[in-house]
Amino acid sequence: MRKWNDLPVGMKLGILIVFSFFTVGVIWFSGYTNHKNAVSQMRQMYSEQLVPTSLLMESRAYLNKMNSAVLELMITTDPKKNQELKGIVEDRTKKIQKNTETVQNLPIDERAAEFLRQLAQVRQQYMASRDKVMDLALRNDNAAAYDLYVRETDPLSIKYADVLRDFASYYTERAASMQQAAEVSAEKTALWTTIFSLAMLCLLGMAALFITKKITVPLHHMVVFCKELATGDFREKERQVVRKDEIGQLEEALEDMRVQMRSVLKDVSESAEQV
């Protein structure tokens, strides 16, 4: 405490300013970190949960379009139209394969891996049956093609679509669970950030009060000291301020002035008695 009192007033104020900037910086950093974590969680949820959901639902749409092309292939005899429909089936097959590979490359758990195995199995069965139907349809054996489609291809298509739907629903549930966890985490983070910010502000207020008191209290003693001098009270008294900063130097100068004034008055008084 003695060393603190001996510090120059400008340094005390400088320390208060630095502590103020430090407090504001800590509060800002805390808020920035929390915001960054929230953004990271949202990006993770989007890339790992919502993107697969979108791709799987898109694959279901491609599957429906592919089935429509296969059915249309069984009722048309125009070679040009047949090639166009065959191109649609091949294009949708490639897009479904691309979507599946994208999902496979994302971080997955055991249940997602199981869905991928089911998807690969039913996809292989469906494509084998679909290719047979298309081969019959391209040879204009539409009756046999339709019979095979109804008996085998359509049930496999429904199973394929169901696996895609269930897989997408799984990712949707995970996204909802992650969102709920993120909301709970955000509420806790906001609470702790508020508590921490209030604590830092309280520390700043206490530091400001402490430094202000260390400056204003001795100044009050100086005011009293000056008023005593103004009333002609030059009696020797115990020093109220003992410090080496500017305020202590001022008090020491006033004390020296009082001693000098008392000495002058004493000399004047003695001279007057001699006269």
Salt bridges, closest charged atoms under 4 A:
ASP6 OD2 - ARG2 NE 3.77
GLU72 OE2 - LYS81 NZ 3.53
GLU84 OE2 - LYS81 NZ 4.00
ASP91 OD2 - ARG92 NH1 2.54
ASP91 OD2 - LYS95 NZ 3.50
ASP109 OD2 - ARG174 NH1 3.41
GLU114 OE1 - ARG117 NH2 2.77
ASP131 OD1 - ARG130 NH2 2.94
ASP135 OD2 - ARG139 NH2 3.08
ASP147 OD2 - ARG151 NE 2.76
ASP162 OD1 - ARG165 NH1 3.36
ASP166 OD1 - ARG165 NH2 3.17
GLU228 OE2 - LYS237 NZ 3.14
GLU228 OE1 - ARG258 NH1 3.56
ASP233 OD1 - ARG235 NE 2.91
ASP233 OD2 - LYS237 NZ 2.98
ASP245 OD2 - LYS12 NZ 3.19
ASP245 OD2 - ARG243 NH2 2.83
GLU251 OE1 - ARG239 NH2 2.57
GLU255 OE1 - ARG258 NH2 3.14
